[in-house]
Structures are given as C-alpha cells and as structure tokens.
Amino acid sequence: MSKIFYIMGKSASGKDKIYGILSSMEELELNRLILYTTRPIRYGEVDGKQYYFVDEERFQKFQREGKIIESRSYDTVHGVWTYFTADDGQMDLENQDYIAIGTLESYIKMKDYYGEEKVCPVYIEVENGERLKRALKREGKQETPKYQEMCRRFLADEEDFSEEKIENAGIRKRFENIDLDKCVREIAEYINSEK
C-alpha cells in the first residue's frame, strides 16, 4: 500500500531542509507532493520546488472547482497568506509513495481525506531557544527581513503545536533535529519500516 509521509514541526525546526534531503534520497523512492501558497516567494526558493506560489485568484479557482483538500490562512503583518493542498492530479497513491510538508492541522485534514492508513506523520522537534536562533539567522538572509512575521509565526506555533493537539492528532513518534544527519537517518529508517 502506498503512503504519504507527512513532515511537520514548528517554524525553524529544519523541516524544509529535512524534506529536501529525504525527497532527494533515491533509495527511499518518494515523490514530492507540492503544496500551494499565496505568500511571496522567499530568497532561494524556486516555484514548484518548495511550493507552487500562486495568487488569491488561483486559490479561489481551486475552491470553486472543489479541488481543495485542506487550506489554512494566516493574517500576517503583510496581509493574509494562504497555504493549501489541492487534488490537482499530481498523486498516484495506487503505485507511488509520497513525501509532503505542512502543519499539524493540514496533517489531520490529509488523514481525513486519504485515510489514516495512507498518511504517516513525521514530527520534527527542536528546543525553542535553538529554533529562535535559527529563525533569526534565516530571516536575516532575506532581502527584506520580516522580523515581525517571524515572531508572529514563532508565537503562533506554541498554540498550533500544543502538546494536547499533538496527542489528539495521534502522533506518538518524534524526531529531534539536533544533529541533522542523525535525524535524517532515523526518519529514513522509519519510512522504510512503514512502507
């Protein structure tokens, strides 16, 4: 049975980097499920790699067509940014395994849509002080750093990824990202054991 391995964690936990490494490991044979966002593209990102970067009009078109699996909008200091997964024909769950990235909320909606047996959680953890250092370093590299938005995301994560919500989502296994190589090895072993 094919599966979707769903990467999630608080901001600056390293989930994007881990997602990129795992999706490029040929031996895992994972296809990327690319999510959509209306937020502006960040320095170093590529459309169709991290996300499909679209405007509000395209999001509304998907909604009218009934193709939205899950969506979440954030009222940022720069306006409303929406992230979403669309049933756009990019997945073949009969024959392929996939890797995706998102939030705890989107993971739950993906489970509801595809079935719990098809969606495997991969929850990444990093101590809060370390996450904050990483977030500051990453934001400082942007052409126009958005420190207010970085702080909003950091604080929102405390509620979005509360222990109660993690438990209610059925997440029992966590991967600590202190040593990136070790964390990736542990996740790769988990993926192979779940296939």
CYANA upper distance limits for C-alpha pairs under 8 A (distance plus 0.5 A):
  1 MET  CA     94 GLU  CA      7.66
  1 MET  CA    118 LYS  CA      8.27
  1 MET  CA    195 LYS  CA      7.94
  2 SER  CA     93 LEU  CA      5.96
  2 SER  CA     94 GLU  CA      6.64
  2 SER  CA     95 ASN  CA      6.82
  2 SER  CA     96 GLN  CA      6.15
  2 SER  CA     97 ASP  CA      5.45
  2 SER  CA     98 TYR  CA      8.45
  2 SER  CA    118 LYS  CA      7.31
  2 SER  CA    195 LYS  CA      7.71
  3 LYS  CA     93 LEU  CA      7.40
  3 LYS  CA     96 GLN  CA      8.07
  3 LYS  CA     97 ASP  CA      5.46
  3 LYS  CA     98 TYR  CA      6.77
  3 LYS  CA    117 GLU  CA      8.23
  3 LYS  CA    118 LYS  CA      5.15
  3 LYS  CA    119 VAL  CA      6.28
  3 LYS  CA    120 CYS  CA      7.51
  3 LYS  CA    195 LYS  CA      7.69
  4 ILE  CA     97 ASP  CA      6.41
  4 ILE  CA     98 TYR  CA      5.09
  4 ILE  CA     99 ILE  CA      6.02
  4 ILE  CA    100 ALA  CA      7.33
  4 ILE  CA    118 LYS  CA      6.53
  4 ILE  CA    119 VAL  CA      5.25
  4 ILE  CA    120 CYS  CA      6.58
  5 PHE  CA     97 ASP  CA      8.34
  5 PHE  CA     98 TYR  CA      6.63
  5 PHE  CA     99 ILE  CA      5.23
  5 PHE  CA    100 ALA  CA      6.70
  5 PHE  CA    119 VAL  CA      6.50
  5 PHE  CA    120 CYS  CA      5.31
  5 PHE  CA    121 PRO  CA      6.61
  5 PHE  CA    122 VAL  CA      7.14
  5 PHE  CA    191 ILE  CA      7.87
  6 TYR  CA     99 ILE  CA      6.46
  6 TYR  CA    100 ALA  CA      5.37
  6 TYR  CA    101 ILE  CA      6.02
  6 TYR  CA    102 GLY  CA      7.66
  6 TYR  CA    107 TYR  CA      7.29
  6 TYR  CA    119 VAL  CA      7.16
  6 TYR  CA    120 CYS  CA      6.39
  6 TYR  CA    121 PRO  CA      5.52
  6 TYR  CA    122 VAL  CA      6.10
  7 ILE  CA     15 LYS  CA      7.07
  7 ILE  CA     19 TYR  CA      7.31
  7 ILE  CA     99 ILE  CA      7.91
  7 ILE  CA    100 ALA  CA      6.50
  7 ILE  CA    101 ILE  CA      5.02
  7 ILE  CA    102 GLY  CA      6.88
  7 ILE  CA    121 PRO  CA      6.98
  7 ILE  CA    122 VAL  CA      5.24
  7 ILE  CA    123 TYR  CA      6.56
  7 ILE  CA    124 ILE  CA      7.82
  8 MET  CA     15 LYS  CA      6.91
  8 MET  CA    101 ILE  CA      6.36
  8 MET  CA    102 GLY  CA      5.88
  8 MET  CA    103 THR  CA      5.95
  8 MET  CA    104 LEU  CA      7.01
  8 MET  CA    107 TYR  CA      8.47
  8 MET  CA    121 PRO  CA      8.09
  8 MET  CA    122 VAL  CA      6.74
  8 MET  CA    123 TYR  CA      5.59
  8 MET  CA    124 ILE  CA      6.63
  9 GLY  CA     13 SER  CA      6.62
  9 GLY  CA     15 LYS  CA      6.96
  9 GLY  CA    103 THR  CA      7.34
  9 GLY  CA    104 LEU  CA      8.10
  9 GLY  CA    123 TYR  CA      6.09
  9 GLY  CA    124 ILE  CA      5.40
  9 GLY  CA    125 GLU  CA      6.74
  9 GLY  CA    161 PHE  CA      8.15
 10 LYS  CA    124 ILE  CA      8.21
 10 LYS  CA    125 GLU  CA      7.84
 10 LYS  CA    154 PHE  CA      8.11
 10 LYS  CA    157 ASP  CA      6.19
 10 LYS  CA    161 PHE  CA      7.46
 11 SER  CA    131 ARG  CA      7.80
 11 SER  CA    135 ALA  CA      7.94
 11 SER  CA    153 ARG  CA      7.38
 11 SER  CA    154 PHE  CA      6.83
 11 SER  CA    157 ASP  CA      7.59
 12 ALA  CA    131 ARG  CA      5.70
 12 ALA  CA    132 LEU  CA      7.73
 12 ALA  CA    134 ARG  CA      6.38
 12 ALA  CA    135 ALA  CA      5.77
 13 SER  CA    124 ILE  CA      6.95
 13 SER  CA    125 GLU  CA      6.58
 13 SER  CA    126 VAL  CA      5.92
 13 SER  CA    131 ARG  CA      6.42
 13 SER  CA    177 ASN  CA      7.54
 14 GLY  CA     18 ILE  CA      6.65
 14 GLY  CA    124 ILE  CA      8.11
 14 GLY  CA    177 ASN  CA      7.62
 15 LYS  CA     19 TYR  CA      6.34
 15 LYS  CA    101 ILE  CA      8.15
 15 LYS  CA    124 ILE  CA      7.03
 16 ASP  CA     20 GLY  CA      6.67
 16 ASP  CA     50 GLN  CA      8.42
 16 ASP  CA    101 ILE  CA      8.11
 17 LYS  CA     21 ILE  CA      6.77
 18 ILE  CA     22 LEU  CA      6.54
 18 ILE  CA    180 LEU  CA      8.32
 18 ILE  CA    184 VAL  CA      7.07
 19 TYR  CA     23 SER  CA      6.47
 19 TYR  CA     99 ILE  CA      8.02
 19 TYR  CA    100 ALA  CA      8.05
 19 TYR  CA    101 ILE  CA      7.51
 20 GLY  CA     24 SER  CA      6.79
 21 ILE  CA     25 MET  CA      6.97
 21 ILE  CA    184 VAL  CA      8.25
 22 LEU  CA     28 LEU  CA      8.05
 22 LEU  CA     30 LEU  CA      8.45
 22 LEU  CA    184 VAL  CA      7.69
 22 LEU  CA    188 ALA  CA      7.75
 23 SER  CA     28 LEU  CA      8.31
 23 SER  CA     29 GLU  CA      8.49
 23 SER  CA     30 LEU  CA      6.38
 23 SER  CA     31 ASN  CA      7.24
 23 SER  CA     32 ARG  CA      6.92
 23 SER  CA     99 ILE  CA      7.17
 25 MET  CA     29 GLU  CA      7.71
 25 MET  CA     30 LEU  CA      8.42
 26 GLU  CA     30 LEU  CA      8.04
 28 LEU  CA    188 ALA  CA      7.85
 28 LEU  CA    191 ILE  CA      8.22
 28 LEU  CA    192 ASN  CA      7.70
 29 GLU  CA     97 ASP  CA      7.54
 30 LEU  CA     96 GLN  CA      7.87
 30 LEU  CA     97 ASP  CA      5.74
 30 LEU  CA     98 TYR  CA      5.35
 30 LEU  CA     99 ILE  CA      6.42
 31 ASN  CA     96 GLN  CA      7.70
 31 ASN  CA     97 ASP  CA      6.76
 31 ASN  CA     98 TYR  CA      5.05
 31 ASN  CA     99 ILE  CA      6.54
 32 ARG  CA     98 TYR  CA      6.13
 32 ARG  CA     99 ILE  CA      5.61
 32 ARG  CA    100 ALA  CA      6.64
 33 LEU  CA     90 GLN  CA      7.76
 33 LEU  CA     91 MET  CA      7.74
 33 LEU  CA     98 TYR  CA      6.70
 33 LEU  CA     99 ILE  CA      6.44
 33 LEU  CA    100 ALA  CA      5.52
 33 LEU  CA    101 ILE  CA      8.46
 34 ILE  CA     48 GLY  CA      7.33
 34 ILE  CA     49 LYS  CA      7.49
 34 ILE  CA     50 GLN  CA      7.36
 34 ILE  CA     51 TYR  CA      6.07
 34 ILE  CA     52 TYR  CA      7.27
 34 ILE  CA     85 THR  CA      8.33
 34 ILE  CA    100 ALA  CA      7.37
 35 LEU  CA     50 GLN  CA      8.26
 35 LEU  CA     51 TYR  CA      5.68
 35 LEU  CA     52 TYR  CA      6.78
 35 LEU  CA     83 TYR  CA      7.78
 35 LEU  CA     84 PHE  CA      6.48
 35 LEU  CA     85 THR  CA      5.53
 35 LEU  CA     86 ALA  CA      7.80
 35 LEU  CA    100 ALA  CA      8.26
 35 LEU  CA    101 ILE  CA      8.25
 36 TYR  CA     51 TYR  CA      5.69
 36 TYR  CA     52 TYR  CA      5.09
 36 TYR  CA     53 PHE  CA      6.48
 36 TYR  CA     54 VAL  CA      7.38
 36 TYR  CA     83 TYR  CA      6.15
 36 TYR  CA     84 PHE  CA      5.68
 36 TYR  CA     85 THR  CA      6.62
 36 TYR  CA     86 ALA  CA      8.13
 37 THR  CA     51 TYR  CA      6.95
 37 THR  CA     52 TYR  CA      6.81
 37 THR  CA     53 PHE  CA      5.73
 37 THR  CA     54 VAL  CA      6.57
 37 THR  CA     55 ASP  CA      8.46
 37 THR  CA     81 TRP  CA      7.61
 37 THR  CA     82 THR  CA      5.99
 37 THR  CA     83 TYR  CA      4.75
 37 THR  CA     84 PHE  CA      6.75
 38 THR  CA     53 PHE  CA      6.30
 38 THR  CA     54 VAL  CA      5.58
 38 THR  CA     55 ASP  CA      5.67
 38 THR  CA     56 GLU  CA      6.73
 38 THR  CA     59 PHE  CA      8.33
 38 THR  CA     81 TRP  CA      5.94
 38 THR  CA     82 THR  CA      5.78
 38 THR  CA     83 TYR  CA      7.09
 39 ARG  CA     53 PHE  CA      7.52
 39 ARG  CA     54 VAL  CA      8.42
 39 ARG  CA     81 TRP  CA      5.45
 39 ARG  CA     82 THR  CA      7.24
 39 ARG  CA     83 TYR  CA      8.37
 40 PRO  CA     53 PHE  CA      7.72
 41 ILE  CA     45 GLU  CA      6.83
 41 ILE  CA     46 VAL  CA      8.23
 41 ILE  CA     47 ASP  CA      8.22
 41 ILE  CA     53 PHE  CA      7.23
 42 ARG  CA    142 GLN  CA      7.59
 43 TYR  CA    142 GLN  CA      6.41
 43 TYR  CA    143 GLU  CA      7.51
 45 GLU  CA     49 LYS  CA      7.93
 45 GLU  CA     50 GLN  CA      7.00
 46 VAL  CA     50 GLN  CA      6.96
 46 VAL  CA     51 TYR  CA      8.21
 47 ASP  CA     51 TYR  CA      6.50
 47 ASP  CA     52 TYR  CA      5.78
 47 ASP  CA     53 PHE  CA      6.41
 48 GLY  CA     52 TYR  CA      5.17
 48 GLY  CA     53 PHE  CA      7.98
 54 VAL  CA     58 ARG  CA      6.69
 54 VAL  CA     59 PHE  CA      7.73
 55 ASP  CA     59 PHE  CA      7.18
 56 GLU  CA     60 GLN  CA      6.71
 57 GLU  CA     61 LYS  CA      6.75
 58 ARG  CA     62 PHE  CA      6.90
 59 PHE  CA     63 GLN  CA      6.86
 60 GLN  CA     64 ARG  CA      6.70
 61 LYS  CA     65 GLU  CA      6.77
 62 PHE  CA     66 GLY  CA      6.78
 62 PHE  CA     67 LYS  CA      5.78
 62 PHE  CA     68 ILE  CA      6.65
 62 PHE  CA     86 ALA  CA      7.76
 63 GLN  CA     67 LYS  CA      6.52
 63 GLN  CA     68 ILE  CA      6.25
 67 LYS  CA     86 ALA  CA      5.85
 67 LYS  CA     87 ASP  CA      5.54
 67 LYS  CA     88 ASP  CA      7.27
 68 ILE  CA     84 PHE  CA      7.54
 68 ILE  CA     85 THR  CA      6.57
 68 ILE  CA     86 ALA  CA      5.03
 68 ILE  CA     87 ASP  CA      6.76
 69 ILE  CA     84 PHE  CA      7.96
 69 ILE  CA     85 THR  CA      5.99
 69 ILE  CA     86 ALA  CA      5.90
 69 ILE  CA     87 ASP  CA      6.78
 69 ILE  CA    109 LYS  CA      7.75
 69 ILE  CA    110 MET  CA      7.52
 69 ILE  CA    113 TYR  CA      7.36
 70 GLU  CA     84 PHE  CA      6.08
 70 GLU  CA     85 THR  CA      5.95
 70 GLU  CA     86 ALA  CA      7.80
 70 GLU  CA    106 SER  CA      6.59
 70 GLU  CA    109 LYS  CA      6.45
 70 GLU  CA    110 MET  CA      7.58
 71 SER  CA     82 THR  CA      7.39
 71 SER  CA     83 TYR  CA      6.15
 71 SER  CA     84 PHE  CA      4.58
 71 SER  CA     85 THR  CA      6.97
 71 SER  CA    106 SER  CA      7.62
 72 ARG  CA     82 THR  CA      6.17
 72 ARG  CA     83 TYR  CA      6.02
 72 ARG  CA     84 PHE  CA      6.93
 72 ARG  CA    106 SER  CA      8.24
 73 SER  CA     80 VAL  CA      6.91
 73 SER  CA     81 TRP  CA      6.03
 73 SER  CA     82 THR  CA      4.65
 73 SER  CA     83 TYR  CA      6.84
 74 TYR  CA     80 VAL  CA      5.94
 74 TYR  CA     81 TRP  CA      5.80
 74 TYR  CA     82 THR  CA      6.84
 75 ASP  CA     79 GLY  CA      6.29
 75 ASP  CA     80 VAL  CA      4.92
 75 ASP  CA     81 TRP  CA      7.12
 76 THR  CA     80 VAL  CA      6.20
 76 THR  CA     81 TRP  CA      7.39
 76 THR  CA    149 GLU  CA      6.76
 76 THR  CA    152 ARG  CA      8.12
 77 VAL  CA    148 GLN  CA      7.47
 77 VAL  CA    149 GLU  CA      6.51
 78 HIS  CA    149 GLU  CA      8.29
 91 MET  CA     96 GLN  CA      8.29
 91 MET  CA     98 TYR  CA      8.42
 92 ASP  CA     96 GLN  CA      6.36
 93 LEU  CA     97 ASP  CA      7.21
102 GLY  CA    106 SER  CA      6.51
102 GLY  CA    107 TYR  CA      7.21
103 THR  CA    107 TYR  CA      6.63
104 LEU  CA    108 ILE  CA      6.88
104 LEU  CA    160 ASP  CA      7.77
104 LEU  CA    161 PHE  CA      7.27
104 LEU  CA    166 ILE  CA      7.90
104 LEU  CA    169 ALA  CA      8.12
105 GLU  CA    109 LYS  CA      6.96
105 GLU  CA    160 ASP  CA      8.31
106 SER  CA    110 MET  CA      6.58
107 TYR  CA    111 LYS  CA      6.73
107 TYR  CA    119 VAL  CA      8.45
107 TYR  CA    121 PRO  CA      8.01
108 ILE  CA    112 ASP  CA      6.78
108 ILE  CA    169 ALA  CA      7.00
109 LYS  CA    113 TYR  CA      6.64
110 MET  CA    114 TYR  CA      6.45
110 MET  CA    115 GLY  CA      8.09
110 MET  CA    119 VAL  CA      7.61
111 LYS  CA    115 GLY  CA      5.36
111 LYS  CA    116 GLU  CA      5.32
111 LYS  CA    117 GLU  CA      8.50
111 LYS  CA    118 LYS  CA      7.79
111 LYS  CA    119 VAL  CA      6.23
112 ASP  CA    116 GLU  CA      7.43
114 TYR  CA    118 LYS  CA      6.70
114 TYR  CA    119 VAL  CA      7.69
115 GLY  CA    119 VAL  CA      7.36
116 GLU  CA    120 CYS  CA      8.16
121 PRO  CA    171 ILE  CA      7.14
122 VAL  CA    173 LYS  CA      8.08
122 VAL  CA    174 ARG  CA      7.43
122 VAL  CA    175 PHE  CA      7.83
122 VAL  CA    187 ILE  CA      7.92
123 TYR  CA    171 ILE  CA      8.07
123 TYR  CA    173 LYS  CA      7.63
123 TYR  CA    174 ARG  CA      5.59
123 TYR  CA    175 PHE  CA      6.55
124 ILE  CA    174 ARG  CA      6.58
124 ILE  CA    175 PHE  CA      5.42
124 ILE  CA    176 GLU  CA      6.38
124 ILE  CA    177 ASN  CA      6.99
125 GLU  CA    174 ARG  CA      7.29
125 GLU  CA    175 PHE  CA      6.49
125 GLU  CA    176 GLU  CA      5.24
125 GLU  CA    177 ASN  CA      6.46
126 VAL  CA    130 GLU  CA      7.23
126 VAL  CA    131 ARG  CA      6.67
126 VAL  CA    176 GLU  CA      6.48
126 VAL  CA    177 ASN  CA      6.17
126 VAL  CA    178 ILE  CA      7.23
127 GLU  CA    131 ARG  CA      6.75
128 ASN  CA    132 LEU  CA      6.69
129 GLY  CA    133 LYS  CA      6.94
130 GLU  CA    134 ARG  CA      6.76
131 ARG  CA    135 ALA  CA      6.56
132 LEU  CA    136 LEU  CA      6.69
132 LEU  CA    154 PHE  CA      8.08
133 LYS  CA    137 LYS  CA      6.77
134 ARG  CA    138 ARG  CA      6.63
135 ALA  CA    139 GLU  CA      6.54
135 ALA  CA    150 MET  CA      7.58
136 LEU  CA    140 GLY  CA      6.49
136 LEU  CA    147 TYR  CA      8.22
136 LEU  CA    150 MET  CA      8.38
137 LYS  CA    141 LYS  CA      7.24
138 ARG  CA    142 GLN  CA      7.72
139 GLU  CA    145 PRO  CA      5.86
139 GLU  CA    146 LYS  CA      7.26
139 GLU  CA    147 TYR  CA      7.34
139 GLU  CA    150 MET  CA      7.88
140 GLY  CA    145 PRO  CA      6.21
141 LYS  CA    145 PRO  CA      7.73
146 LYS  CA    150 MET  CA      6.82
147 TYR  CA    151 CYS  CA      6.68
148 GLN  CA    152 ARG  CA      6.72
149 GLU  CA    153 ARG  CA      6.65
150 MET  CA    154 PHE  CA      6.68
151 CYS  CA    155 LEU  CA      6.69
152 ARG  CA    156 ALA  CA      6.49
153 ARG  CA    157 ASP  CA      6.61
154 PHE  CA    158 GLU  CA      7.73
155 LEU  CA    159 GLU  CA      8.05
156 ALA  CA    160 ASP  CA      6.63
157 ASP  CA    161 PHE  CA      6.04
157 ASP  CA    162 SER  CA      8.28
158 GLU  CA    162 SER  CA      6.24
160 ASP  CA    165 LYS  CA      7.94
161 PHE  CA    165 LYS  CA      6.68
161 PHE  CA    166 ILE  CA      6.73
162 SER  CA    166 ILE  CA      6.78
163 GLU  CA    167 GLU  CA      6.62
164 GLU  CA    168 ASN  CA      6.58
165 LYS  CA    169 ALA  CA      6.58
166 ILE  CA    170 GLY  CA      7.22
166 ILE  CA    171 ILE  CA      6.32
167 GLU  CA    171 ILE  CA      6.31
167 GLU  CA    172 ARG  CA      7.76
175 PHE  CA    183 CYS  CA      6.80
175 PHE  CA    186 GLU  CA      7.98
175 PHE  CA    187 ILE  CA      7.68
176 GLU  CA    183 CYS  CA      6.88
177 ASN  CA    182 LYS  CA      8.50
177 ASN  CA    183 CYS  CA      6.00
178 ILE  CA    183 CYS  CA      7.98
179 ASP  CA    183 CYS  CA      6.63
180 LEU  CA    184 VAL  CA      6.62
181 ASP  CA    185 ARG  CA      6.71
182 LYS  CA    186 GLU  CA      6.73
183 CYS  CA    187 ILE  CA      6.77
184 VAL  CA    188 ALA  CA      6.56
185 ARG  CA    189 GLU  CA      6.71
186 GLU  CA    190 TYR  CA      6.77
187 ILE  CA    191 ILE  CA      6.63
188 ALA  CA    192 ASN  CA      6.75
189 GLU  CA    193 SER  CA      6.69
190 TYR  CA    194 GLU  CA      6.77
191 ILE  CA    195 LYS  CA      6.83
